[in-house]
Amino acid sequence: MNLGPEQVAAAIAAAVVAEGEAGAPSRATVDSRDAGPGDLFFGLPGEHVDGGEFAAAALEAGAWGAVVEPARAGGLQGGWVFAAEPLPALQSLAREWRRALGARVVGVTGSVGKTSVKDIARALLPGRVHANRENLNTEIGLPLTVLEAPEGTDMLVLEMAMRGAGQIAELAAIAQPDVAVITNVGPVHVELLGSVEAIAAAKAEILEELPPGAAAVVPVDSAELEAHLHGPHRLIRFGEGGDVEAVERRVADGVTEALVRTPAGEQLFHFPFAEAHNLTNALAAIAAGVALEASLEGMSDRAADIGFSRFRGERLELGDGIVLVNDCYNANPVSMRAALDHIASLRAERAVAVLGEMAELGPGAPGYHRDVGEHARAAGVDLLVGVGEPARGYAPDELVATPEEAAELLAPQLQPGDAVLVKGSRSAGLERVAESLEELLDG
């Protein structure tokens, strides 16, 4: 960050308690164990531990400075010490750096697919593009992402997560997006927000920070969002019949060839994936590029660079032609149906699904699980294994207690040419199914 101590203090409205070396911090961190020379440490208060307790250790490790609550600032030395509330300070500094960068910003939220849209947009957009690592998409992770962006960044692609009303608005106020992408609205976090309508309202908070004339990218089938789309922004709809749509599509050897029609013209794309839902995600990313007047030809040229975050449709070869699709980062009714449709479309000898719980669905959870189980059968899944008691709702062929038991059950049953889907909410820990299966089959 090319922000000196005076600029940092002004941006976060902090008192300077101790002075350190001249210059600017290289990055921000909230983990004192990771703090080192050049870092600006934020001592965030936690549920069980106050990060301010570790500010002295961060400074002793060579940190450029530390931001701590005023009550903890006294006596600290060894670097710049700023007295301010750490979380608002982190967010304010990120907002200042976002302005200093002058980069164009694409904000991405939605019930399903936001990480994949982020990953695709990061590859397709021109210039020097910076995006969230892993799950740095919260009130802490998003400002850290912004502060990681180096000078010369042309584009910021910022995924925004939500667990309650007001949180997307908070993130959008930091990011100040030029383009807002809402991938979709579905029954995710119903337990926390109460209804799909409330989820739609929470996702639509991203539109509040759009300047007049900026673009809102939304799906064609966005009935839940319609009440929130009548602002001063322009709308770009993606999907069949929308402003950005695939008018032709062919899938072969794990590659999707699609002719994409947009308001800027048509362009042939070759995407390194076969899933239909990822083509929809790609249309959302292309729509964001169109909003930013990115060249269609340039985006097409960069499509080969698309890579997805770990555990999101990760394809593993287990030998004997057995393919495992490791999609266990998260799960909800919308993403479950899409993943089941994909595994059934692979035309394998058998389609096998290992499904864990879909969390945070509220009182309707049993019905959602039952519907997904019925969808699996209708899609053509031949063997369905449930992991954990909530997975009983899928009416599986086999129900086991742990991911390791699922792997032990499957290993002797898998046949050459099988395709296996592993999917559940993050709390189910189903990545251990893939890890255990690889070990068992290698042995």
C-alpha positions as CSV (number, residue, x, y, z in Angstrom):
1,M,0.0,0.0,0.0
2,N,1.5,3.3,-1.0
3,L,0.0,5.1,2.0
4,G,2.4,6.7,4.5
5,P,1.7,6.8,8.3
6,E,0.0,10.2,8.1
7,Q,-2.3,9.0,5.4
8,V,-3.1,5.8,7.3
9,A,-3.8,7.8,10.5
10,A,-6.1,10.2,8.6
11,A,-7.9,7.3,6.7
12,I,-8.8,5.4,9.9
13,A,-9.2,8.5,12.1
14,A,-6.6,7.2,14.5
15,A,-4.3,8.8,17.1
16,V,-0.6,8.0,16.6
17,V,0.6,6.6,19.9
18,A,4.1,5.6,18.8
19,E,6.2,6.2,15.7
20,G,8.2,3.7,13.6
21,E,10.2,3.7,10.4
22,A,9.3,5.9,7.4
23,G,7.6,4.5,4.4
24,A,4.4,2.6,3.9
25,P,3.1,-0.8,5.0
26,S,3.4,-3.6,2.4
27,R,0.1,-5.3,3.4
28,A,-2.5,-5.7,6.2
29,T,-2.9,-8.7,8.4
30,V,-5.1,-9.8,11.3
31,D,-3.0,-12.8,12.3
32,S,-0.1,-11.9,14.6
33,R,1.5,-15.3,13.9
34,D,1.7,-14.3,10.2
35,A,2.9,-10.7,10.9
36,G,6.4,-9.8,9.7
37,P,8.5,-6.9,8.4
38,G,6.4,-4.4,6.5
39,D,3.0,-5.6,7.8
40,L,0.3,-3.5,9.4
41,F,-1.3,-5.6,12.1
42,F,-5.0,-5.1,13.1
43,G,-5.7,-6.4,16.5
44,L,-9.3,-7.4,16.0
45,P,-11.4,-8.3,19.0
46,G,-12.7,-11.9,18.7
47,E,-15.4,-13.9,20.4
48,H,-12.9,-15.6,22.7
49,V,-9.6,-13.8,22.2
50,D,-8.8,-10.1,21.7
51,G,-6.3,-9.7,18.9
52,G,-4.9,-6.6,20.5
53,E,-3.2,-8.8,23.1
54,F,-0.8,-9.9,20.3
55,A,0.1,-6.5,19.0
56,A,3.3,-6.4,20.9
57,A,4.3,-9.8,19.5
58,A,3.5,-8.6,15.9
59,L,5.7,-5.5,16.4
60,E,8.5,-7.6,17.9
61,A,8.3,-9.8,14.7
62,G,9.1,-6.7,12.7
63,A,5.6,-5.4,11.8
64,W,5.6,-1.9,10.3
65,G,2.8,-1.0,12.6
66,A,-0.3,-2.0,14.6
67,V,-3.8,-0.8,15.0
68,V,-5.4,-1.5,18.4
69,E,-8.2,-0.3,20.6
70,P,-7.2,2.9,22.4
71,A,-7.2,1.0,25.8
72,R,-4.5,-1.3,24.5
73,A,-2.3,1.2,22.7
74,G,-0.4,2.5,25.7
75,G,3.2,1.1,26.1
76,L,3.4,-0.4,22.7
77,Q,6.5,0.4,20.7
78,G,8.7,-0.9,18.0
79,G,6.7,0.4,15.1
80,W,3.8,2.7,14.3
81,V,1.0,2.3,16.8
82,F,-2.4,3.7,15.8
83,A,-5.2,3.9,18.4
84,A,-8.6,3.2,16.8
85,E,-11.3,0.6,16.7
86,P,-9.6,-2.1,14.6
87,L,-12.4,-3.5,12.4
88,P,-13.8,-0.1,11.3
89,A,-10.2,1.1,10.8
90,L,-9.5,-1.9,8.5
91,Q,-12.6,-1.2,6.5
92,S,-11.9,2.5,6.2
93,L,-8.3,1.9,5.1
94,A,-9.5,-0.5,2.5
95,R,-12.0,2.1,1.2
96,E,-9.2,4.7,1.0
97,W,-6.9,2.2,-0.9
98,R,-9.7,1.3,-3.3
99,R,-10.0,5.0,-4.1
100,A,-6.2,5.5,-4.4
101,L,-5.9,2.6,-6.8
102,G,-8.4,4.0,-9.2
103,A,-9.3,0.5,-10.4
104,R,-12.6,-0.5,-11.8
105,V,-14.5,-2.7,-9.4
106,V,-16.9,-5.6,-10.1
107,G,-18.8,-6.7,-7.0
108,V,-20.3,-10.2,-7.1
109,T,-22.9,-11.7,-4.8
110,G,-25.7,-14.2,-5.0
111,S,-27.0,-17.4,-3.4
112,V,-25.0,-19.8,-5.8
113,G,-22.1,-19.4,-8.1
114,K,-20.5,-16.2,-6.8
115,T,-17.1,-17.8,-6.3
116,S,-17.2,-19.3,-9.8
117,V,-18.3,-16.1,-11.4
118,K,-15.4,-14.3,-9.5
119,D,-12.9,-16.9,-10.8
120,I,-14.2,-16.7,-14.4
121,A,-14.2,-12.9,-14.3
122,R,-10.7,-12.8,-12.9
123,A,-9.6,-14.7,-16.0
124,L,-11.7,-12.9,-18.6
125,L,-11.3,-9.3,-17.7
126,P,-8.4,-7.3,-19.2
127,G,-5.4,-5.7,-17.6
128,R,-4.1,-6.5,-14.1
129,V,-6.9,-8.1,-12.2
130,H,-7.0,-8.7,-8.5
131,A,-9.7,-10.9,-6.7
132,N,-10.4,-12.5,-3.4
133,R,-8.3,-15.5,-2.4
134,E,-10.1,-18.5,-1.0
135,N,-13.0,-17.3,1.2
136,L,-11.8,-13.7,1.9
137,N,-15.3,-12.4,1.2
138,T,-16.6,-11.2,4.6
139,E,-16.4,-7.9,6.5
140,I,-12.8,-8.9,7.4
141,G,-11.8,-10.8,4.3
142,L,-13.0,-8.3,1.7
143,P,-11.0,-5.3,3.1
144,L,-8.0,-7.6,3.4
145,T,-8.5,-8.5,-0.3
146,V,-8.6,-4.8,-1.3
147,L,-5.5,-4.0,0.7
148,E,-3.6,-6.9,-1.0
149,A,-4.1,-5.3,-4.4
150,P,-0.9,-3.9,-5.7
151,E,-0.4,-0.5,-7.3
152,G,-1.2,-0.7,-11.0
153,T,-4.2,-2.9,-10.5
154,D,-6.7,-2.2,-13.3
155,M,-9.6,-4.3,-12.1
156,L,-10.9,-5.6,-8.7
157,V,-13.3,-8.5,-8.7
158,L,-14.7,-8.7,-5.2
159,E,-16.9,-11.6,-4.0
160,M,-19.3,-10.6,-1.2
161,A,-20.7,-13.1,1.2
162,M,-23.8,-12.6,3.3
163,R,-25.2,-14.1,6.5
164,G,-27.6,-11.4,7.5
165,A,-29.4,-8.2,6.4
166,G,-27.1,-5.2,6.1
167,Q,-23.9,-7.1,5.5
168,I,-23.8,-6.7,1.7
169,A,-24.5,-3.0,2.1
170,E,-21.5,-2.9,4.5
171,L,-19.2,-4.6,2.0
172,A,-20.5,-2.6,-1.0
173,A,-19.7,0.6,0.9
174,I,-16.1,-0.5,1.1
175,A,-15.9,-1.9,-2.5
176,Q,-17.9,0.9,-4.2
177,P,-18.5,-1.3,-7.2
178,D,-18.7,0.1,-10.8
179,V,-20.6,-3.1,-11.8
180,A,-22.8,-5.2,-9.5
181,V,-23.4,-8.9,-10.3
182,I,-26.1,-10.8,-8.6
183,T,-25.8,-14.4,-9.7
184,N,-29.2,-15.6,-8.4
185,V,-31.4,-15.8,-5.4
186,G,-32.2,-19.1,-3.7
187,P,-33.1,-20.7,-0.3
188,V,-29.6,-20.2,1.2
189,H,-29.4,-18.8,4.7
190,V,-33.2,-19.1,5.1
191,E,-32.6,-20.1,8.7
192,L,-31.0,-16.7,9.3
193,L,-33.2,-14.4,7.1
194,G,-36.6,-16.1,7.2
195,S,-37.6,-16.1,3.6
196,V,-36.4,-16.1,0.0
197,E,-37.8,-12.6,-0.3
198,A,-35.7,-11.4,2.6
199,I,-32.6,-13.0,0.9
200,A,-33.4,-11.1,-2.3
201,A,-33.6,-7.8,-0.4
202,A,-30.3,-8.6,1.3
203,K,-28.5,-9.4,-2.0
204,A,-30.0,-6.3,-3.7
205,E,-28.1,-4.2,-1.1
206,I,-25.2,-4.3,-3.5
207,L,-27.1,-2.0,-5.8
208,E,-27.2,0.8,-3.3
209,E,-23.6,1.8,-3.9
210,L,-23.8,1.8,-7.6
211,P,-23.3,5.3,-9.1
212,P,-26.0,6.5,-11.6
213,G,-25.6,4.8,-15.0
214,A,-23.5,2.0,-13.6
215,A,-24.5,-1.6,-14.5
216,A,-26.4,-4.2,-12.5
217,V,-25.9,-7.7,-13.9
218,V,-28.8,-10.0,-13.0
219,P,-30.2,-13.3,-14.3
220,V,-33.1,-13.4,-16.7
221,D,-35.1,-15.5,-14.2
222,S,-34.9,-13.0,-11.3
223,A,-38.5,-12.6,-10.2
224,E,-37.5,-12.3,-6.5
225,L,-35.2,-9.3,-7.4
226,E,-37.6,-7.4,-9.7
227,A,-38.8,-5.1,-6.9
228,H,-35.2,-4.0,-6.3
229,L,-34.2,-3.3,-9.8
230,H,-35.8,0.0,-10.5
231,G,-32.9,2.3,-9.6
232,P,-30.7,4.7,-11.6
233,H,-28.5,1.9,-12.9
234,R,-28.7,0.1,-16.2
235,L,-29.7,-3.6,-16.3
236,I,-27.8,-6.3,-18.2
237,R,-29.6,-9.6,-17.9
238,F,-27.8,-12.9,-18.6
239,G,-29.1,-16.3,-19.5
240,E,-31.5,-17.7,-22.1
241,G,-33.4,-14.8,-23.7
242,G,-31.3,-12.2,-22.0
243,D,-28.9,-9.5,-23.1
244,V,-26.0,-11.9,-22.8
245,E,-26.9,-15.5,-23.8
246,A,-25.4,-18.6,-25.4
247,V,-27.1,-19.0,-28.7
248,E,-25.2,-22.2,-29.6
249,R,-23.5,-24.7,-27.3
250,R,-21.5,-27.8,-27.8
251,V,-19.6,-29.9,-25.1
252,A,-16.8,-32.3,-26.0
253,D,-13.8,-33.6,-24.0
254,G,-14.4,-31.4,-21.0
255,V,-14.6,-28.2,-23.1
256,T,-17.7,-26.1,-23.8
257,E,-17.8,-24.3,-27.1
258,A,-20.4,-21.5,-27.0
259,L,-21.4,-18.7,-29.3
260,V,-22.3,-15.9,-27.0
261,R,-24.6,-13.0,-28.1
262,T,-24.2,-9.7,-26.3
263,P,-25.2,-6.0,-26.8
264,A,-21.6,-5.6,-28.1
265,G,-21.9,-8.3,-30.7
266,E,-21.4,-12.1,-30.9
267,Q,-18.2,-14.1,-30.0
268,L,-17.2,-17.7,-30.0
269,F,-15.8,-18.9,-26.6
270,H,-14.0,-22.1,-25.7
271,F,-14.4,-22.7,-22.0
272,P,-12.3,-25.3,-20.1
273,F,-15.3,-26.9,-18.3
274,A,-18.3,-29.0,-19.3
275,E,-20.9,-28.0,-16.6
276,A,-24.0,-26.2,-17.9
277,H,-24.2,-24.2,-14.6
278,N,-20.7,-22.9,-15.2
279,L,-21.7,-21.7,-18.7
280,T,-24.3,-19.6,-16.9
281,N,-21.7,-18.4,-14.5
282,A,-19.5,-17.5,-17.5
283,L,-22.4,-15.5,-19.1
284,A,-22.6,-13.4,-15.9
285,A,-18.8,-12.7,-16.0
286,I,-19.0,-11.8,-19.7
287,A,-21.9,-9.5,-18.9
288,A,-19.7,-7.7,-16.4
289,G,-17.0,-7.4,-19.0
290,V,-19.5,-6.0,-21.5
291,A,-20.6,-3.4,-18.8
292,L,-16.9,-2.4,-18.5
293,E,-16.6,-2.2,-22.4
294,A,-14.0,-5.1,-22.4
295,S,-13.3,-6.5,-25.8
296,L,-15.3,-9.7,-26.6
297,E,-12.4,-11.1,-28.6
298,G,-10.0,-10.4,-25.7
299,M,-12.2,-12.1,-23.2
300,S,-12.5,-15.1,-25.6
301,D,-8.7,-15.3,-25.9
302,R,-8.4,-15.4,-22.1
303,A,-11.1,-18.0,-21.5
304,A,-8.4,-20.8,-21.5
305,D,-7.0,-19.3,-18.3
306,I,-10.1,-20.0,-16.3
307,G,-9.4,-21.9,-13.1
308,F,-11.7,-22.6,-10.2
309,S,-11.1,-22.4,-6.5
310,R,-10.5,-25.7,-4.7
311,F,-13.4,-28.1,-3.9
312,R,-15.6,-26.3,-6.5
313,G,-16.2,-28.9,-9.2
314,E,-12.7,-30.2,-8.9
315,R,-12.3,-33.1,-11.2
316,L,-10.1,-36.1,-10.1
317,E,-9.1,-39.2,-12.0
318,L,-9.2,-42.2,-9.7
319,G,-8.0,-44.8,-12.3
320,D,-9.9,-47.4,-14.4
321,G,-11.8,-44.5,-16.0
322,I,-13.4,-43.5,-12.6
323,V,-14.0,-39.7,-12.4
324,L,-14.7,-38.0,-9.1
325,V,-16.2,-34.5,-9.1
326,N,-15.2,-32.9,-5.8
327,D,-17.8,-30.2,-5.2
328,C,-17.9,-30.1,-1.5
329,Y,-17.2,-26.5,-0.6
330,N,-20.9,-25.7,-0.1
331,A,-24.3,-27.0,-1.0
332,N,-27.9,-25.7,-1.2
333,P,-30.9,-26.9,-3.2
334,V,-30.0,-24.9,-6.3
335,S,-26.4,-26.0,-6.5
336,M,-27.2,-29.6,-5.6
337,R,-29.6,-29.9,-8.5
338,A,-27.1,-28.4,-10.9
339,A,-24.3,-30.7,-9.7
340,L,-26.6,-33.8,-10.0
341,D,-27.6,-32.8,-13.5
342,H,-24.0,-32.5,-14.5
343,I,-22.9,-35.9,-13.0
344,A,-25.8,-37.6,-14.8
345,S,-24.9,-35.9,-18.1
346,L,-21.4,-37.4,-18.2
347,R,-22.8,-40.6,-19.7
348,A,-20.6,-42.7,-17.4
349,E,-21.2,-46.4,-16.7
350,R,-22.9,-45.4,-13.5
351,A,-23.6,-42.1,-11.8
352,V,-22.8,-42.2,-8.1
353,A,-23.6,-39.4,-5.6
354,V,-22.2,-38.9,-2.1
355,L,-24.3,-36.2,-0.5
356,G,-24.0,-34.5,2.9
357,E,-26.2,-32.1,4.7
358,M,-27.4,-28.8,3.1
359,A,-27.1,-26.4,6.1
360,E,-28.9,-23.3,7.2
361,L,-32.2,-24.1,5.4
362,G,-34.4,-23.4,8.3
363,P,-37.7,-25.3,9.1
364,G,-38.1,-26.3,5.5
365,A,-34.8,-28.3,5.5
366,P,-36.4,-31.8,5.5
367,G,-38.5,-30.9,2.4
368,Y,-35.5,-29.5,0.6
369,H,-33.5,-32.6,1.3
370,R,-36.3,-34.8,0.1
371,D,-36.7,-32.8,-3.1
372,V,-33.0,-33.1,-3.9
373,G,-33.1,-36.8,-3.3
374,E,-36.0,-37.1,-5.7
375,H,-34.2,-34.9,-8.2
376,A,-31.1,-37.2,-8.0
377,R,-33.3,-40.3,-8.9
378,A,-35.0,-38.4,-11.8
379,A,-31.6,-37.2,-13.1
380,G,-30.4,-40.8,-13.3
381,V,-28.2,-41.3,-10.3
382,D,-27.7,-45.0,-9.9
383,L,-26.2,-45.1,-6.4
384,L,-26.9,-42.5,-3.7
385,V,-24.9,-42.5,-0.5
386,G,-25.9,-40.1,2.4
387,V,-23.4,-38.9,5.0
388,G,-24.7,-37.8,8.4
389,E,-28.2,-38.0,9.9
390,P,-29.7,-35.0,7.9
391,A,-28.8,-36.8,4.7
392,R,-31.4,-39.4,5.6
393,G,-33.8,-37.0,4.0
394,Y,-32.4,-37.8,0.5
395,A,-33.7,-41.4,0.9
396,P,-30.3,-42.7,0.1
397,D,-29.4,-46.3,-0.9
398,E,-26.8,-46.2,1.9
399,L,-26.5,-43.9,4.9
400,V,-23.2,-43.6,6.8
401,A,-22.1,-41.4,9.7
402,T,-18.8,-40.0,8.5
403,P,-17.0,-39.2,5.3
404,E,-14.4,-41.9,6.0
405,E,-17.2,-44.5,6.2
406,A,-18.5,-43.3,2.9
407,A,-15.1,-43.8,1.3
408,E,-14.7,-47.3,2.9
409,L,-18.2,-48.2,1.6
410,L,-17.6,-47.0,-1.9
411,A,-14.1,-48.1,-2.6
412,P,-14.9,-51.8,-3.2
413,Q,-18.1,-51.0,-5.0
414,L,-16.7,-48.6,-7.6
415,Q,-16.6,-50.0,-11.2
416,P,-14.5,-48.9,-14.2
417,G,-16.1,-45.9,-15.9
418,D,-18.1,-44.7,-12.9
419,A,-18.7,-41.0,-12.3
420,V,-18.9,-39.9,-8.6
421,L,-20.2,-36.6,-7.2
422,V,-19.2,-35.6,-3.7
423,K,-21.2,-32.6,-2.4
424,G,-22.5,-31.2,0.8
425,S,-22.2,-28.0,2.9
426,R,-18.8,-27.1,4.2
427,S,-19.7,-28.2,7.7
428,A,-20.1,-31.8,6.4
429,G,-16.4,-32.1,5.7
430,L,-16.9,-34.2,2.6
431,E,-13.5,-33.3,1.1
432,R,-12.4,-36.3,3.3
433,V,-14.4,-38.6,1.1
434,A,-12.2,-37.8,-1.9
435,E,-9.0,-37.9,0.2
436,S,-9.9,-41.3,1.7
437,L,-11.0,-42.7,-1.7
438,E,-7.7,-41.8,-3.3
439,E,-5.8,-43.5,-0.5
440,L,-7.9,-46.6,-0.5
441,L,-7.9,-47.0,-4.3
442,D,-4.1,-46.4,-4.5
443,G,-3.5,-49.0,-1.9
